[in-house]
Amino acid sequence: MIADNKENVVKSLEEMENLFDGFFHWLAGQYDPVSGGFYYAKSSIGNHSLIPDIESTAQALNILLRNDLVKDLPEQMRKQMVQFFQNKQDKETGYFLDENPLMKLDEVMVHRAINYTAGSLAKLGSTPLYSLPLEANAAPDYVKSTDSYLEKWKSIDLRNSWRGCDLLASSCVYIGQMADGERESFLEEAVRYLASIQDLETGLWGEGSLYVRISGTFKLHTFYSRFNIPMPNTERIYQSILKCLRTEEAIDMCYIRNPIDLLSYMGLEIPQAELQEIIDTTIRNMRKLKREDGGFSRELDHSPPAPNVAQVKKGEYYPDMPKAVNLGEGLVEGDMNASTQATLIRIQCHKLVGIPVGPIKNAKEFYSFF
């Protein structure tokens, strides 16, 4: 994909490896052998009101998978993780919910939990115990027709592109549960609507800073990629990413991951000088979020206690924002949300450069800490 001379950019990727010193010691420390789940952060472990959660456990499993460690998972640990996920499912509705009663108030968290849990169970060689919401007739009324689905999408506020596009994309979890023949008309309607609201000058969706709009666009790429639909105006998106990396400060690990993930997905030819700039900027930003405990933080100043509402900063407007579902204490520490993103950034950067990537050095040490 990329030009011939890769020597300098390869050296940069080698520097990235040093950012993962102590990483697997940190990851092992987040595991809870009693529940089979993983905690969000170290501060979560010492707080009896905070317990392992769906997202953190699924993200930890993804880290293990990316580093070729799932095949070595002890059978007892595998069974515990399977039970952790299966125990989160409501028998009547098919939804997966953490114990925190506030979770069900946030559509994004509810929808993400379906994908995270069903996907994690498949990776562990298992399945949900009960039917998923659509089959259980527990999905929202708006999934009953393309018109009602479209009305739902039109009702979503995009003044904060990141949050709004997250709601748009995550609502498509029900389309994924439909039979092939039924799904097609919903996808066609979704594609038409997204094309009608895309900013043709920037290639982005919604409003906010460049990083917020790129993060919203990243959320929509999960829709396009899941259903193998080409994302429109990718060259415009690329130029917006370049401008953003050069002019805005990445104060959140998502701001580092989302552009890289978009670039990897779009598969454009990137000039060597610009590729070097992108990789070096990414590593420089990641370094600011590396923590002494071995993990990475979501934000520059701390790890947000509630990572899924970090999209909306103090003073920003977003209607119907639920109360925070806290997973940690908001300390300067590594957290699972940022740390799983760091491992994905590493993989996507290697893909952009066009060189193979193996497990992080010392990954196998993970099992030595138990």
C-alpha positions as a Markdown table, in Angstrom:
| # | Residue | x | y | z |
|---|---|---|---|---|
| 1 | Met | 0.0 | 0.0 | 0.0 |
| 2 | Ile | 2.8 | 2.4 | 0.9 |
| 3 | Ala | 5.9 | 3.7 | -0.9 |
| 4 | Asp | 9.2 | 1.7 | -0.9 |
| 5 | Asn | 11.4 | 3.5 | 1.7 |
| 6 | Lys | 10.1 | 2.4 | 5.0 |
| 7 | Glu | 13.2 | 2.5 | 7.1 |
| 8 | Asn | 12.4 | 5.6 | 9.2 |
| 9 | Val | 8.7 | 4.7 | 9.8 |
| 10 | Val | 9.7 | 1.1 | 10.8 |
| 11 | Lys | 12.1 | 2.7 | 13.4 |
| 12 | Ser | 9.2 | 4.7 | 14.7 |
| 13 | Leu | 7.1 | 1.5 | 15.1 |
| 14 | Glu | 9.9 | -0.1 | 17.0 |
| 15 | Glu | 9.8 | 2.9 | 19.4 |
| 16 | Met | 6.1 | 2.3 | 19.9 |
| 17 | Glu | 6.9 | -1.2 | 21.3 |
| 18 | Asn | 8.6 | 0.5 | 24.3 |
| 19 | Leu | 5.3 | 2.0 | 25.3 |
| 20 | Phe | 4.0 | -1.4 | 26.3 |
| 21 | Asp | 6.6 | -2.1 | 29.0 |
| 22 | Gly | 4.7 | -3.5 | 32.0 |
| 23 | Phe | 1.5 | -3.7 | 30.1 |
| 24 | Phe | 0.7 | -7.4 | 30.6 |
| 25 | His | 1.5 | -7.2 | 34.3 |
| 26 | Trp | -1.1 | -4.4 | 34.5 |
| 27 | Leu | -3.6 | -6.5 | 32.5 |
| 28 | Ala | -3.2 | -9.6 | 34.6 |
| 29 | Gly | -3.9 | -7.5 | 37.7 |
| 30 | Gln | -7.3 | -6.5 | 36.3 |
| 31 | Tyr | -8.6 | -10.0 | 36.3 |
| 32 | Asp | -11.0 | -11.2 | 38.9 |
| 33 | Pro | -10.9 | -15.0 | 39.3 |
| 34 | Val | -14.1 | -15.0 | 41.4 |
| 35 | Ser | -16.4 | -13.5 | 38.7 |
| 36 | Gly | -14.3 | -14.3 | 35.7 |
| 37 | Gly | -14.4 | -10.7 | 34.6 |
| 38 | Phe | -11.9 | -7.9 | 34.3 |
| 39 | Tyr | -12.0 | -4.6 | 36.2 |
| 40 | Tyr | -11.8 | -1.2 | 34.4 |
| 41 | Ala | -8.9 | 0.1 | 36.4 |
| 42 | Lys | -6.8 | -0.5 | 39.5 |
| 43 | Ser | -9.0 | 1.9 | 41.5 |
| 44 | Ser | -12.0 | -0.2 | 40.6 |
| 45 | Ile | -10.5 | -3.2 | 42.5 |
| 46 | Gly | -10.2 | -1.4 | 45.8 |
| 47 | Asn | -13.8 | 0.1 | 45.6 |
| 48 | His | -16.4 | -2.4 | 46.7 |
| 49 | Ser | -19.1 | -0.5 | 44.8 |
| 50 | Leu | -17.2 | -1.2 | 41.5 |
| 51 | Ile | -17.1 | -4.6 | 40.0 |
| 52 | Pro | -15.9 | -6.2 | 36.7 |
| 53 | Asp | -18.1 | -5.1 | 33.8 |
| 54 | Ile | -19.1 | -6.3 | 30.4 |
| 55 | Glu | -17.1 | -3.8 | 28.3 |
| 56 | Ser | -13.8 | -4.1 | 30.3 |
| 57 | Thr | -14.0 | -7.9 | 30.2 |
| 58 | Ala | -14.7 | -7.9 | 26.4 |
| 59 | Gln | -11.9 | -5.4 | 25.8 |
| 60 | Ala | -9.4 | -7.5 | 27.9 |
| 61 | Leu | -10.4 | -10.6 | 25.8 |
| 62 | Asn | -9.7 | -8.6 | 22.6 |
| 63 | Ile | -6.2 | -7.7 | 23.9 |
| 64 | Leu | -5.6 | -11.4 | 24.6 |
| 65 | Leu | -6.9 | -12.3 | 21.1 |
| 66 | Arg | -4.7 | -9.7 | 19.4 |
| 67 | Asn | -1.6 | -11.1 | 21.1 |
| 68 | Asp | -2.3 | -14.8 | 20.3 |
| 69 | Leu | -3.0 | -15.6 | 24.0 |
| 70 | Val | -6.6 | -16.9 | 23.8 |
| 71 | Lys | -5.4 | -20.3 | 22.5 |
| 72 | Asp | -3.4 | -20.7 | 25.7 |
| 73 | Leu | -6.3 | -19.7 | 28.0 |
| 74 | Pro | -6.6 | -22.2 | 30.9 |
| 75 | Glu | -9.8 | -24.1 | 30.6 |
| 76 | Gln | -11.0 | -22.9 | 34.0 |
| 77 | Met | -10.4 | -19.3 | 33.1 |
| 78 | Arg | -12.2 | -19.7 | 29.8 |
| 79 | Lys | -15.2 | -21.3 | 31.6 |
| 80 | Gln | -15.3 | -18.5 | 34.1 |
| 81 | Met | -15.3 | -15.8 | 31.4 |
| 82 | Val | -18.1 | -17.6 | 29.5 |
| 83 | Gln | -20.1 | -17.8 | 32.6 |
| 84 | Phe | -19.4 | -14.1 | 33.3 |
| 85 | Phe | -20.9 | -13.1 | 30.0 |
| 86 | Gln | -23.8 | -15.6 | 30.0 |
| 87 | Asn | -24.8 | -14.5 | 33.5 |
| 88 | Lys | -25.3 | -10.9 | 32.2 |
| 89 | Gln | -28.1 | -11.9 | 29.9 |
| 90 | Asp | -31.8 | -11.3 | 30.8 |
| 91 | Lys | -33.7 | -14.4 | 30.0 |
| 92 | Glu | -36.9 | -12.6 | 29.0 |
| 93 | Thr | -35.5 | -9.8 | 26.8 |
| 94 | Gly | -32.2 | -11.2 | 25.7 |
| 95 | Tyr | -30.3 | -8.0 | 26.6 |
| 96 | Phe | -27.0 | -8.1 | 28.5 |
| 97 | Leu | -26.7 | -5.7 | 31.4 |
| 98 | Asp | -24.3 | -5.0 | 34.2 |
| 99 | Glu | -25.5 | -4.7 | 37.7 |
| 100 | Asn | -25.5 | -0.9 | 37.7 |
| 101 | Pro | -29.1 | 0.0 | 37.1 |
| 102 | Leu | -28.1 | 3.2 | 35.3 |
| 103 | Met | -26.7 | 1.2 | 32.4 |
| 104 | Lys | -30.1 | 0.4 | 30.9 |
| 105 | Leu | -30.8 | 4.2 | 30.6 |
| 106 | Asp | -28.0 | 4.6 | 28.0 |
| 107 | Glu | -28.9 | 3.3 | 24.6 |
| 108 | Val | -25.3 | 3.2 | 23.5 |
| 109 | Met | -24.2 | 1.1 | 26.4 |
| 110 | Val | -27.1 | -1.3 | 26.0 |
| 111 | His | -26.5 | -1.8 | 22.3 |
| 112 | Arg | -22.7 | -2.1 | 22.7 |
| 113 | Ala | -23.2 | -4.8 | 25.3 |
| 114 | Ile | -25.0 | -7.0 | 22.8 |
| 115 | Asn | -22.2 | -6.8 | 20.4 |
| 116 | Tyr | -19.5 | -7.1 | 23.0 |
| 117 | Thr | -21.1 | -10.1 | 24.8 |
| 118 | Ala | -22.2 | -12.1 | 21.8 |
| 119 | Gly | -18.8 | -11.5 | 20.1 |
| 120 | Ser | -16.9 | -12.4 | 23.2 |
| 121 | Leu | -18.8 | -15.7 | 23.7 |
| 122 | Ala | -18.1 | -16.6 | 20.1 |
| 123 | Lys | -14.4 | -16.0 | 20.6 |
| 124 | Leu | -14.5 | -18.2 | 23.6 |
| 125 | Gly | -16.3 | -21.0 | 21.7 |
| 126 | Ser | -19.7 | -20.5 | 23.2 |
| 127 | Thr | -23.0 | -18.8 | 22.7 |
| 128 | Pro | -25.6 | -16.7 | 24.6 |
| 129 | Leu | -28.0 | -18.8 | 26.7 |
| 130 | Tyr | -31.1 | -17.1 | 25.4 |
| 131 | Ser | -32.4 | -15.4 | 22.2 |
| 132 | Leu | -31.2 | -11.9 | 21.4 |
| 133 | Pro | -33.6 | -9.0 | 21.7 |
| 134 | Leu | -35.0 | -9.0 | 18.2 |
| 135 | Glu | -35.8 | -12.7 | 18.2 |
| 136 | Ala | -37.2 | -12.3 | 21.8 |
| 137 | Asn | -39.5 | -9.6 | 20.6 |
| 138 | Ala | -37.9 | -7.2 | 23.0 |
| 139 | Ala | -36.3 | -4.8 | 20.5 |
| 140 | Pro | -37.6 | -1.2 | 20.4 |
| 141 | Asp | -40.7 | -0.4 | 18.3 |
| 142 | Tyr | -38.6 | 1.6 | 15.8 |
| 143 | Val | -37.1 | -1.6 | 14.3 |
| 144 | Lys | -40.5 | -2.7 | 13.0 |
| 145 | Ser | -40.3 | -0.8 | 9.7 |
| 146 | Thr | -37.8 | 1.2 | 7.6 |
| 147 | Asp | -39.9 | 4.3 | 8.1 |
| 148 | Ser | -39.8 | 4.1 | 11.9 |
| 149 | Tyr | -36.1 | 3.3 | 11.9 |
| 150 | Leu | -35.5 | 6.4 | 9.7 |
| 151 | Glu | -37.5 | 8.5 | 12.1 |
| 152 | Lys | -35.4 | 7.2 | 15.0 |
| 153 | Trp | -32.3 | 8.2 | 13.1 |
| 154 | Lys | -33.6 | 11.7 | 12.2 |
| 155 | Ser | -34.4 | 12.3 | 15.9 |
| 156 | Ile | -30.8 | 11.8 | 17.0 |
| 157 | Asp | -29.0 | 15.1 | 17.8 |
| 158 | Leu | -25.7 | 15.5 | 15.9 |
| 159 | Arg | -24.6 | 18.7 | 17.6 |
| 160 | Asn | -22.0 | 16.5 | 19.2 |
| 161 | Ser | -21.0 | 14.3 | 16.3 |
| 162 | Trp | -19.2 | 11.8 | 18.5 |
| 163 | Arg | -22.1 | 11.1 | 20.8 |
| 164 | Gly | -24.8 | 11.4 | 18.1 |
| 165 | Cys | -23.1 | 9.1 | 15.5 |
| 166 | Asp | -22.5 | 6.6 | 18.3 |
| 167 | Leu | -26.2 | 6.5 | 18.8 |
| 168 | Leu | -26.8 | 6.1 | 15.1 |
| 169 | Ala | -24.2 | 3.3 | 14.6 |
| 170 | Ser | -25.0 | 1.4 | 17.8 |
| 171 | Ser | -28.7 | 1.3 | 16.9 |
| 172 | Cys | -27.8 | -0.8 | 13.9 |
| 173 | Val | -27.3 | -3.8 | 16.2 |
| 174 | Tyr | -30.9 | -4.8 | 15.5 |
| 175 | Ile | -30.3 | -4.7 | 11.7 |
| 176 | Gly | -27.4 | -7.2 | 12.3 |
| 177 | Gln | -29.9 | -9.6 | 14.0 |
| 178 | Met | -32.3 | -9.5 | 11.0 |
| 179 | Ala | -32.6 | -12.2 | 8.4 |
| 180 | Asp | -30.8 | -11.3 | 5.1 |
| 181 | Gly | -33.9 | -10.7 | 3.1 |
| 182 | Glu | -35.3 | -8.3 | 5.7 |
| 183 | Arg | -32.1 | -6.5 | 6.4 |
| 184 | Glu | -31.5 | -5.2 | 2.8 |
| 185 | Ser | -34.3 | -2.6 | 2.8 |
| 186 | Phe | -33.1 | -1.2 | 6.2 |
| 187 | Leu | -29.5 | -0.9 | 5.0 |
| 188 | Glu | -30.6 | 0.9 | 1.8 |
| 189 | Glu | -32.5 | 3.4 | 3.8 |
| 190 | Ala | -29.6 | 3.9 | 6.2 |
| 191 | Val | -27.1 | 4.5 | 3.4 |
| 192 | Arg | -29.4 | 7.0 | 1.7 |
| 193 | Tyr | -29.9 | 8.9 | 5.0 |
| 194 | Leu | -26.2 | 9.0 | 5.9 |
| 195 | Ala | -25.3 | 10.3 | 2.4 |
| 196 | Ser | -27.9 | 13.1 | 2.7 |
| 197 | Ile | -26.4 | 14.5 | 5.9 |
| 198 | Gln | -22.6 | 14.0 | 5.2 |
| 199 | Asp | -20.6 | 17.2 | 4.9 |
| 200 | Leu | -19.3 | 16.9 | 1.3 |
| 201 | Glu | -16.5 | 19.4 | 1.9 |
| 202 | Thr | -14.9 | 17.6 | 4.9 |
| 203 | Gly | -16.4 | 14.1 | 4.4 |
| 204 | Leu | -17.5 | 14.2 | 8.1 |
| 205 | Trp | -20.8 | 14.0 | 9.9 |
| 206 | Gly | -22.4 | 16.2 | 12.6 |
| 207 | Glu | -20.9 | 19.1 | 14.5 |
| 208 | Gly | -18.1 | 19.8 | 17.0 |
| 209 | Ser | -14.3 | 20.1 | 16.8 |
| 210 | Leu | -12.4 | 18.2 | 14.2 |
| 211 | Tyr | -11.5 | 15.5 | 16.6 |
| 212 | Val | -15.2 | 15.2 | 17.7 |
| 213 | Arg | -16.4 | 15.0 | 14.1 |
| 214 | Ile | -13.7 | 12.5 | 13.1 |
| 215 | Ser | -14.7 | 10.4 | 16.2 |
| 216 | Gly | -18.3 | 10.6 | 15.0 |
| 217 | Thr | -17.3 | 9.5 | 11.5 |
| 218 | Phe | -15.3 | 6.7 | 13.1 |
| 219 | Lys | -18.5 | 5.5 | 14.8 |
| 220 | Leu | -20.3 | 5.5 | 11.5 |
| 221 | His | -17.4 | 3.5 | 9.9 |
| 222 | Thr | -18.4 | 0.6 | 12.2 |
| 223 | Phe | -21.8 | 0.6 | 10.4 |
| 224 | Tyr | -20.2 | 0.7 | 6.9 |
| 225 | Ser | -17.6 | -1.9 | 7.6 |
| 226 | Arg | -19.9 | -4.3 | 9.5 |
| 227 | Phe | -22.2 | -4.6 | 6.4 |
| 228 | Asn | -19.4 | -4.3 | 3.8 |
| 229 | Ile | -20.7 | -1.0 | 2.4 |
| 230 | Pro | -18.2 | 1.5 | 1.0 |
| 231 | Met | -17.9 | 4.7 | 3.0 |
| 232 | Pro | -18.4 | 7.8 | 0.7 |
| 233 | Asn | -15.9 | 10.6 | 0.2 |
| 234 | Thr | -13.0 | 8.9 | 1.9 |
| 235 | Glu | -10.4 | 11.2 | 0.2 |
| 236 | Arg | -12.2 | 14.2 | 1.9 |
| 237 | Ile | -12.1 | 12.4 | 5.2 |
| 238 | Tyr | -8.4 | 11.8 | 4.8 |
| 239 | Gln | -7.7 | 15.5 | 4.3 |
| 240 | Ser | -9.8 | 16.3 | 7.4 |
| 241 | Ile | -7.7 | 13.8 | 9.4 |
| 242 | Leu | -4.5 | 15.3 | 8.3 |
| 243 | Lys | -5.7 | 18.8 | 9.2 |
| 244 | Cys | -6.9 | 17.6 | 12.5 |
| 245 | Leu | -3.6 | 15.8 | 13.4 |
| 246 | Arg | -1.7 | 19.0 | 12.5 |
| 247 | Thr | -3.9 | 21.6 | 14.3 |
| 248 | Glu | -5.7 | 20.0 | 17.3 |
| 249 | Glu | -4.5 | 18.5 | 20.6 |
| 250 | Ala | -5.3 | 14.8 | 21.2 |
| 251 | Ile | -6.6 | 15.0 | 24.8 |
| 252 | Asp | -8.3 | 11.5 | 24.6 |
| 253 | Met | -7.0 | 8.1 | 23.6 |
| 254 | Cys | -10.1 | 7.9 | 21.3 |
| 255 | Tyr | -8.7 | 10.9 | 19.4 |
| 256 | Ile | -5.5 | 8.9 | 18.8 |
| 257 | Arg | -7.2 | 5.6 | 17.9 |
| 258 | Asn | -10.2 | 6.9 | 15.8 |
| 259 | Pro | -8.2 | 8.6 | 12.9 |
| 260 | Ile | -5.8 | 5.6 | 12.7 |
| 261 | Asp | -8.7 | 3.1 | 12.5 |
| 262 | Leu | -10.4 | 5.2 | 9.9 |
| 263 | Leu | -7.2 | 5.4 | 7.8 |
| 264 | Ser | -6.7 | 1.6 | 8.1 |
| 265 | Tyr | -10.3 | 1.0 | 7.1 |
| 266 | Met | -10.3 | 3.4 | 4.1 |
| 267 | Gly | -7.2 | 1.8 | 2.6 |
| 268 | Leu | -6.0 | 4.9 | 0.7 |
| 269 | Glu | -2.6 | 5.4 | -0.8 |
| 270 | Ile | -0.7 | 7.5 | 1.7 |
| 271 | Pro | 2.4 | 9.4 | 0.6 |
| 272 | Gln | 5.5 | 8.3 | 2.5 |
| 273 | Ala | 6.1 | 11.7 | 4.2 |
| 274 | Glu | 2.5 | 12.0 | 5.4 |
| 275 | Leu | 2.6 | 8.4 | 6.6 |
| 276 | Gln | 5.7 | 9.2 | 8.7 |
| 277 | Glu | 4.0 | 12.3 | 10.1 |
| 278 | Ile | 0.9 | 10.3 | 11.0 |
| 279 | Ile | 2.8 | 7.5 | 12.7 |
| 280 | Asp | 5.1 | 9.9 | 14.6 |
| 281 | Thr | 2.2 | 12.1 | 15.8 |
| 282 | Thr | 0.3 | 9.0 | 16.9 |
| 283 | Ile | 3.3 | 7.7 | 19.0 |
| 284 | Arg | 3.9 | 11.1 | 20.5 |
| 285 | Asn | 0.3 | 11.3 | 21.6 |
| 286 | Met | 0.2 | 7.8 | 22.9 |
| 287 | Arg | 3.2 | 8.5 | 25.1 |
| 288 | Lys | 1.4 | 11.2 | 26.9 |
| 289 | Leu | -1.3 | 8.7 | 28.0 |
| 290 | Lys | 1.1 | 5.9 | 29.2 |
| 291 | Arg | 0.9 | 5.4 | 33.0 |
| 292 | Glu | 3.3 | 4.2 | 35.6 |
| 293 | Asp | 1.1 | 1.2 | 36.4 |
| 294 | Gly | 1.7 | -0.2 | 32.9 |
| 295 | Gly | -1.6 | 0.7 | 31.3 |
| 296 | Phe | -2.9 | 3.7 | 29.3 |
| 297 | Ser | -5.4 | 6.4 | 30.4 |
| 298 | Arg | -8.3 | 7.6 | 28.3 |
| 299 | Glu | -7.6 | 11.3 | 29.0 |
| 300 | Leu | -4.5 | 13.4 | 29.6 |
| 301 | Asp | -5.3 | 14.4 | 33.1 |
| 302 | His | -6.8 | 11.1 | 34.3 |
| 303 | Ser | -8.9 | 8.1 | 33.4 |
| 304 | Pro | -12.5 | 9.1 | 33.4 |
| 305 | Pro | -14.6 | 7.2 | 35.9 |
| 306 | Ala | -17.3 | 6.7 | 33.3 |
| 307 | Pro | -15.7 | 6.2 | 29.9 |
| 308 | Asn | -18.8 | 6.0 | 27.9 |
| 309 | Val | -19.9 | 9.5 | 28.7 |
| 310 | Ala | -16.5 | 11.0 | 28.2 |
| 311 | Gln | -17.6 | 12.0 | 24.7 |
| 312 | Val | -19.6 | 14.9 | 26.2 |
| 313 | Lys | -17.5 | 17.4 | 28.1 |
| 314 | Lys | -18.6 | 19.7 | 30.9 |
| 315 | Gly | -20.6 | 22.6 | 29.4 |
| 316 | Glu | -21.4 | 20.8 | 26.2 |
| 317 | Tyr | -25.1 | 20.2 | 25.2 |
| 318 | Tyr | -26.6 | 16.8 | 24.6 |
| 319 | Pro | -30.2 | 15.9 | 25.3 |
| 320 | Asp | -31.2 | 12.9 | 27.4 |
| 321 | Met | -27.7 | 12.3 | 28.6 |
| 322 | Pro | -27.9 | 9.6 | 31.3 |
| 323 | Lys | -26.2 | 9.8 | 34.6 |
| 324 | Ala | -22.7 | 8.3 | 34.6 |
| 325 | Val | -22.1 | 4.6 | 34.9 |
| 326 | Asn | -18.9 | 4.8 | 36.9 |
| 327 | Leu | -16.4 | 2.0 | 36.4 |
| 328 | Gly | -13.4 | 3.6 | 38.2 |
| 329 | Glu | -12.5 | 6.4 | 40.5 |
| 330 | Gly | -11.1 | 8.8 | 37.9 |
| 331 | Leu | -7.5 | 8.6 | 39.0 |
| 332 | Val | -4.3 | 9.1 | 37.0 |
| 333 | Glu | -4.0 | 5.4 | 36.1 |
| 334 | Gly | -4.4 | 2.9 | 33.3 |
| 335 | Asp | -7.9 | 1.9 | 32.2 |
| 336 | Met | -9.1 | -0.9 | 30.1 |
| 337 | Asn | -10.9 | 1.3 | 27.5 |
| 338 | Ala | -7.7 | 3.2 | 26.6 |
| 339 | Ser | -5.5 | 0.1 | 26.9 |
| 340 | Thr | -7.4 | -2.0 | 24.5 |
| 341 | Gln | -7.3 | 1.0 | 22.1 |
| 342 | Ala | -3.6 | 1.2 | 22.4 |
| 343 | Thr | -3.1 | -2.4 | 21.3 |
| 344 | Leu | -5.4 | -1.8 | 18.3 |
| 345 | Ile | -3.5 | 1.4 | 17.3 |
| 346 | Arg | -0.3 | -0.7 | 17.3 |
| 347 | Ile | -1.9 | -3.2 | 14.9 |
| 348 | Gln | -3.4 | -0.6 | 12.6 |
| 349 | Cys | -0.2 | 1.4 | 12.3 |
| 350 | His | 1.6 | -1.7 | 11.2 |
| 351 | Lys | -1.1 | -2.3 | 8.7 |
| 352 | Leu | -0.8 | 1.2 | 7.3 |
| 353 | Val | 2.9 | 0.7 | 6.9 |
| 354 | Gly | 2.4 | -2.6 | 5.2 |
| 355 | Ile | 4.4 | -4.8 | 7.5 |
| 356 | Pro | 3.3 | -7.8 | 9.5 |
| 357 | Val | 2.7 | -7.5 | 13.3 |
| 358 | Gly | 3.1 | -10.2 | 15.9 |
| 359 | Pro | 2.2 | -10.2 | 19.6 |
| 360 | Ile | 3.6 | -7.4 | 21.8 |
| 361 | Lys | 6.9 | -8.4 | 23.3 |
| 362 | Asn | 6.6 | -10.3 | 26.6 |
| 363 | Ala | 2.9 | -10.9 | 25.9 |
| 364 | Lys | 3.2 | -14.5 | 27.2 |
| 365 | Glu | 4.2 | -13.2 | 30.6 |
| 366 | Phe | 0.5 | -12.5 | 31.1 |
| 367 | Tyr | -0.1 | -16.0 | 32.4 |
| 368 | Ser | 2.9 | -16.0 | 34.7 |
| 369 | Phe | 1.3 | -13.4 | 37.0 |
| 370 | Phe | -1.5 | -15.8 | 38.2 |
